[in-house]
Each structure stands twice: as structure tokens, then as C-alpha cells.
Amino acid sequence: MKKNRGAGKYRWLSLGTGIGILALLVYFAGFERFIGVIRRASPGLMAAAVLVYASSWIFRTWRLKQLTRPSGINLRVFDLFKYHISGYALNSFLPAKLGDAATVVYLKLGGINLGRAVAIIFQTRILDLLAIVLLSTPAVILVLGRSAPGWIVTTFIFCALIVAAPLVMVALDRKRYTVRIFERLGKKSGNRMFQLAAEKAGDTYQGYHEIVSDPLLLAGSIFLSLGAWGVEGSAGFVVSRAVGAQVSFLPVILAVAIGNIGKAAPATPGSVGIYESIFAAVLVLFGVPFEMALAVAILDHLLKKLFNVTVGGLATIRIGIRPDQIRKMVDDQSPQ
């Protein structure tokens, strides 16, 4: 009970922190100037941005379909869409990216082995990061060039290393010696929990190895990831046009990319305040006035969150599992 109470207080505190960051950003931008930009936003273009963003889920769902095929379990596309967007919605409320864990649970309930389900969701995140780096690199090279701030260059190098690490590991371990290592560790240990953890880790690595080792599957999933993030960046560009920002496509792609990289650290629920700060900072680098850059950042994040929470919330209801049940199932699947 005390643990739940403490977690609840932390969530409220982190939400308050995110709202406080937004309030400070609006204060520094100038409240009247900021509101003026928001009022001038075109309703028609904002509606178009929602439709553009919604289409990114076609790519995400089809990618998930491709990644589940090696398991031999033929899940319906609509079910996969529900699982995926429900996870995104839950990530807006639950701490420590438990929405991803919920998607793993959904896939397991659909008949996919737990280890493989973990590998699938892990690979979607690696593919997201890869697509973000590939799509925004032209903006860094062609637009910013040598004037690119060090923090942006460092961020991209770090992301590239994260993407490369598991791929290199799989390439060097063609005979899957790592799986045998996990098996030996489990057998030698007299601790049941350690044995279970080693077994699950081996299953996850086995599933991930099979996904990455298939060149056609890897190429197809990269293509779909590029499509998803290209469309998401396009939605941000439409939002920038809605408020009258004079900025080209590549800078907006870069802002969306780095903003989403910043969301990897769940400092606030849904990264409220974090995403907007990074997004606006990138647009300011390209000469967009701060109040306008902030308006684009807030509207872009808001429309995407509202879409995910609304549609994802309905999907969660259709799945029929409550968040507290998801938390319990995640705990049950984890070694104590």
C-alpha cells in the first residue's frame, strides 16, 4: 500500500514538473504573443495534421505484423493495431514505459512466446531510433553543417551507437553462442529465480537473433519505420504551417526527431515539457521566433497525444484489460 501511495505521489509530482516547465516556457515566450500565435492557427490545417499523423499508424501496425510473422502466430492486423496503440496510450500515464510492457503482455496473450514478444517490442524501439537518425541526418548535414551545435552531434552519435550495438552483436554471434551461455548459467545456478531469468533472457535473445538475421525482414521493417517517422514529421510540418511558421521541412523533421529522442527518459508523464523544450529549441536554431516555435511544439505534441490517448484508450477498453491488471501481469512475468 505504501509503495503504491509513493508511486502515486511521484506521478503527480512529475506531472506537476512537466506542467511547470510548460508554464515557464510560455512565460519566457511572452503570454500574449504565444496566445496570439495559437489563436491564428488554422483549424483546417490542424485537422489535416491529425489525419496525417493517423496515417503513420498504418506503417507502425504493418511493421509489427512483419515482426510477428517469424513466430508462426498469425495475429489479425486490427488486433495488432489495438495492442500497439494501447501501449502508446498507457505510456502517457504509467511510469517507466510500462505501456511497452503492456504490449508485450498483449502479444503473449495472443499466443507469442514471452521472450519473442520482448524481442519484438525491443526491435520496434531500435527501428524507431534508426529511422529518426536516418531521416534527420540530412538536416544536420545540409542545413546546419559545421554550425551544428555539439549537443545535437553528440546526441546523434550516441543514438547511432545504441542502434549499432545489438546489430553488431548479432552479426558476430551467427552460431548463437550467447543462447548457450544463458542456458549454462541457468543450469549451474541453484537459484530458481536466476534460472528463470536466464531462461527468459535466452528466449528473448533467440527471438531477437531470428528477427535481425532475416535480411528481407530487416530491410522491410526499416522501410516501414522510415515511412512511419516520415509521416510523423510531416504532421509536425503541417502544424508549423497552421501557425504560419516560415520553416522548411527538414528542420521540422529534426525537431520531431530530437524531441522524441528526449522522450526516451521518462522524467515526466508522456514527457510533457521535455518534448516541447527540445522541439522549440531546435526550431529556434533555424530562425523561428521562440513564441512561434513553442506554439508548434505544444500543438504538435498535443494533437499526437490526444490521438494516441483517445484511440489507444478505446483500444484498451476493447482489449478488456485494466491498467492495474496489466501491472499485475507484468509483475507476474518478472523474476522476483
C-alpha positions in Angstrom: 0.0 0.0 0.0 2.8 2.4 0.9 4.6 1.6 -2.3 1.5 2.4 -4.4 1.0 5.6 -2.4 4.6 6.6 -3.0 4.3 5.8 -6.7 1.2 7.9 -7.0 2.8 10.9 -5.3 5.8 10.6 -7.7 3.5 10.6 -10.7 1.7 13.7 -9.5 5.0 15.4 -8.7 6.4 14.5 -12.2 3.2 15.7 -13.9 3.4 19.0 -11.9 7.0 19.3 -13.0 6.1 18.9 -16.7 3.3 21.5 -16.4 5.7 23.8 -14.6 8.2 23.6 -17.4 5.5 24.4 -19.9 4.4 27.4 -17.8 8.0 28.7 -17.7 8.4 28.3 -21.4 5.2 30.2 -22.1 6.3 32.9 -19.6 9.6 33.4 -21.4 8.0 33.4 -24.8 5.5 36.1 -23.7 2.0 35.0 -22.8 0.2 37.4 -25.1 2.5 36.7 -28.1 2.1 33.0 -27.5 -1.7 33.1 -27.3 -1.7 35.3 -30.4 0.1 32.6 -32.4 -2.3 29.9 -31.0 -5.3 32.0 -32.0 -4.1 32.4 -35.5 -3.6 28.6 -36.0 -5.7 27.3 -39.0 -8.3 24.8 -37.8 -8.3 23.2 -41.3 -4.6 22.6 -41.3 -4.7 21.3 -37.7 -7.3 18.8 -38.7 -5.2 17.8 -41.7 -2.2 17.3 -39.3 -4.3 14.9 -37.3 -5.1 12.9 -40.4 -1.5 12.9 -41.5 -0.4 11.6 -38.1 -3.1 9.0 -38.0 -1.7 7.5 -41.3 1.6 6.9 -39.5 -0.2 4.1 -37.7 -0.6 2.2 -40.9 3.2 1.9 -41.1 3.6 1.1 -37.4 0.9 -1.6 -37.5 2.2 -3.2 -40.6 5.8 -3.2 -39.2 4.5 -5.0 -36.1 2.8 -7.5 -38.3 6.0 -8.2 -40.2 7.9 -8.6 -36.9 5.4 -11.2 -35.5 5.5 -13.4 -38.6 8.6 -15.4 -37.7 6.8 -16.5 -34.5 4.4 -18.6 -36.6 1.4 -16.9 -34.9 -0.9 -15.1 -37.4 -2.4 -12.2 -35.4 -5.0 -10.0 -37.1 -3.8 -6.6 -38.2 -6.6 -4.9 -36.3 -5.7 -6.7 -33.1 -2.0 -5.7 -33.6 -3.1 -2.1 -34.1 -5.1 -2.2 -30.8 -2.2 -3.7 -28.9 0.3 -1.2 -30.3 -1.7 2.0 -29.8 -2.9 0.8 -26.4 0.7 0.6 -25.3 1.3 4.1 -26.6 -1.7 5.4 -24.6 -0.6 3.7 -21.4 2.9 5.1 -21.8 1.3 8.5 -21.4 0.1 7.6 -17.9 2.1 4.6 -16.5 5.7 5.1 -15.3 8.9 3.6 -16.7 7.4 2.8 -20.1 5.1 0.2 -18.8 3.0 0.7 -21.9 5.7 -1.2 -23.8 5.5 -4.0 -21.2 1.7 -4.0 -21.7 2.2 -4.5 -25.4 4.4 -7.5 -24.6 1.7 -8.9 -22.4 -0.9 -8.4 -25.2 1.4 -10.3 -27.7 1.8 -13.1 -25.2 -1.9 -13.4 -24.7 -2.1 -13.5 -28.5 0.0 -16.7 -28.4 3.5 -15.3 -28.9 6.3 -16.6 -26.7 7.2 -14.1 -23.9 10.8 -13.9 -24.9 10.0 -13.3 -28.6 7.4 -10.7 -27.6 10.0 -8.8 -25.6 12.4 -9.0 -28.6 9.7 -7.7 -31.0 9.0 -4.6 -28.9 12.7 -4.0 -28.3 13.3 -4.1 -32.0 10.5 -1.6 -32.7 12.3 0.8 -30.4 15.6 0.2 -32.1 14.0 0.7 -35.5 12.3 3.9 -34.4 15.7 5.3 -33.3 17.3 4.2 -36.5 14.6 5.9 -38.6 14.9 9.1 -36.6 18.7 9.2 -37.1 18.4 8.4 -40.9 15.6 11.0 -41.5 17.2 13.9 -39.6 20.8 13.4 -40.6 20.2 15.4 -43.9 19.0 18.4 -41.9 22.2 18.2 -39.7 24.5 17.9 -42.7 22.7 20.0 -45.4 21.1 22.8 -43.3 23.2 23.2 -40.1 26.5 21.8 -41.5 29.5 22.9 -39.4 27.4 25.2 -37.3 25.5 22.2 -35.8 25.6 22.5 -32.0 27.7 20.0 -30.2 24.8 18.6 -28.2 23.0 17.7 -31.4 26.0 15.9 -32.9 26.7 14.1 -29.6 23.1 13.0 -29.4 23.2 11.5 -32.9 26.5 9.7 -32.3 25.1 8.2 -29.1 21.9 7.1 -30.8 23.9 5.6 -33.7 25.9 3.6 -31.2 22.7 2.3 -29.5 21.3 1.2 -32.8 24.6 -0.4 -33.9 25.3 -2.3 -30.7 22.6 -5.1 -30.9 23.1 -5.4 -34.7 26.8 -5.9 -34.4 26.3 -8.4 -31.5 24.0 -10.5 -33.7 26.3 -10.3 -36.7 29.3 -11.5 -34.6 27.2 -14.3 -33.0 26.0 -16.1 -36.0 26.1 -19.5 -34.2 24.2 -18.1 -31.2 26.8 -18.9 -28.6 25.0 -16.3 -26.3 22.0 -18.5 -26.1 24.1 -21.4 -24.8 25.8 -19.1 -22.3 22.3 -18.2 -20.8 21.4 -21.9 -20.8 24.6 -22.8 -18.9 24.2 -20.0 -16.4 20.6 -21.2 -15.7 21.7 -24.8 -15.2 24.7 -24.0 -13.0 22.7 -21.8 -10.7 20.8 -23.3 -7.8 18.6 -20.3 -7.6 15.2 -20.8 -9.2 14.6 -17.1 -9.9 18.0 -16.8 -11.5 17.3 -19.9 -13.6 14.0 -18.3 -14.8 15.7 -15.0 -15.6 18.4 -16.8 -17.6 15.8 -18.8 -19.5 13.7 -15.7 -20.4 16.9 -13.8 -21.4 17.9 -16.7 -23.7 14.4 -16.8 -25.2 14.5 -13.1 -25.8 17.9 -13.2 -27.4 16.9 -16.2 -29.6 13.8 -14.3 -30.8 15.8 -11.1 -31.5 18.5 -13.0 -33.3 15.9 -14.6 -35.7 14.3 -11.2 -36.4 17.6 -9.4 -37.2 19.2 -12.3 -39.1 16.5 -12.2 -41.8 17.7 -9.6 -44.3 14.3 -9.2 -46.0 12.5 -8.8 -42.7 15.1 -6.3 -41.5 15.0 -4.2 -44.8 11.2 -4.2 -44.8 10.9 -3.2 -41.2 13.4 -0.4 -41.7 11.4 0.8 -44.7 8.2 0.8 -42.7 9.9 2.6 -39.8 11.1 5.3 -42.2 7.6 5.7 -43.5 6.1 6.0 -40.0 8.5 8.7 -38.9 8.5 10.5 -42.2 4.7 10.8 -41.9 5.0 11.8 -38.2 7.5 14.5 -39.2 5.1 15.6 -42.0 2.4 16.1 -39.4 4.7 18.4 -37.5 5.4 20.3 -40.7 1.6 20.8 -41.3 1.3 22.1 -37.7 4.1 24.6 -38.4 2.2 25.8 -41.5 -1.0 26.0 -39.5 0.5 28.6 -37.2 2.3 30.4 -40.0 5.9 29.4 -39.2 8.2 30.1 -42.1 10.4 27.0 -41.8 11.2 24.3 -44.3 10.5 20.5 -43.9 14.0 19.3 -42.8 14.2 21.5 -39.7 10.8 20.3 -38.5 11.9 16.7 -39.1 15.0 17.3 -37.0 12.9 18.9 -34.2 10.5 16.0 -34.2 13.4 13.6 -34.2 15.4 15.1 -31.3 12.2 15.8 -29.4 11.3 12.1 -29.5 14.9 11.1 -28.5 14.4 13.3 -25.4 11.2 11.3 -24.6 13.3 8.2 -24.0 14.0 9.3 -20.5 10.5 9.3 -18.8 11.1 12.3 -16.5 7.5 13.4 -16.7 4.3 11.6 -17.8 4.3 11.5 -21.6 7.4 13.7 -21.5 5.3 16.7 -21.1 7.5 19.8 -21.0 10.6 17.8 -22.1 9.5 17.3 -25.7 8.3 20.9 -26.1 11.5 22.3 -24.7 13.7 20.3 -27.1 11.4 20.8 -30.1 11.2 24.6 -29.7 15.0 24.9 -29.1 15.7 23.1 -32.4 13.3 25.4 -34.4 14.8 28.5 -32.8 18.2 27.4 -34.2 16.6 27.8 -37.7 15.4 31.3 -37.0 11.8 30.6 -35.9 10.7 33.1 -33.2 10.5 31.5 -29.8 6.8 32.0 -29.2 6.0 30.5 -32.6 8.4 27.6 -32.1 6.9 26.9 -28.8 3.3 27.0 -30.2 4.3 24.5 -32.9 5.9 22.2 -30.3 2.9 22.3 -28.0 0.3 21.8 -30.7 2.3 19.0 -32.3 2.7 17.1 -29.1 -0.9 17.8 -28.0 -2.5 16.6 -31.2 -0.4 13.4 -31.2 -1.0 12.7 -27.5 -4.8 13.3 -27.9 -5.0 10.9 -30.8 -3.0 8.2 -29.0 -4.8 8.6 -25.7 -8.3 8.7 -27.3 -7.8 5.9 -29.8 -5.5 4.0 -27.5 -7.9 4.3 -24.6 -10.7 2.9 -26.7 -8.4 0.1 -27.8 -7.5 -0.7 -24.2 -11.2 -0.9 -23.4 -11.8 -3.2 -26.4 -8.9 -5.4 -25.3 -10.7 -5.7 -21.9 -7.7 -5.4 -19.6 -7.5 -2.7 -16.9 -4.1 -0.9 -16.2 -4.0 -2.4 -12.7 -4.4 -5.9 -14.3 -1.6 -5.1 -16.7 0.7 -4.0 -13.9 -0.1 -7.3 -12.1 0.6 -9.4 -15.2 3.9 -7.6 -15.8 4.9 -8.3 -12.2 3.9 -11.9 -12.6 6.1 -12.3 -15.7 9.1 -10.7 -14.0 11.5 -12.7 -11.8 11.2 -11.5 -8.2 
